[in-house]
Amino acid sequence: MITIKINGKEVKTEKGIKILDVAKENGIEIPTLCHDQELSPYGSCWVCAVKVKDRKGFVTACGTEAIEGMEIETDSEEVHKA
C-alpha cells in the first residue's frame, strides 16, 4: 500500500494504480474524454490533466501511476485553466 494526497485528502491505494483510478475509488471526479477501460491509457485528449506538487507542468491522470507521497490537485484554478 502507498499513501498519496488528492486535493488535500490523504488516501491509501495499491502500488501501480493510475491517478484516475485512485480518484474514482475515493469518490473524486476527474473528467475524461478518451479514457476507456477496455483500452490501454493513451492520454491524447488531456481532459484528465492534473497538477502534481513539485512537478513542472501537468500530467494525465489516466496514464500516470500514483507513487508514494504524491500530492495531486484536480480542482484548482491552475488545473481548470489548463
Sequence and secondary structure as in RCSB ss.txt:
>XXXX:A:sequence
MITIKINGKEVKTEKGIKILDVAKENGIEIPTLCHDQELSPYGSCWVCAVKVKDRKGFVTACGTEAIEGMEIETD
SEEVHKA
>XXXX:A:secstr
 EEEEETTEEEEE TT BHHHHHHHTT     SS  TTS     S TTEEEETTSSS EETTT B  TT EEESS
SHHHHH 
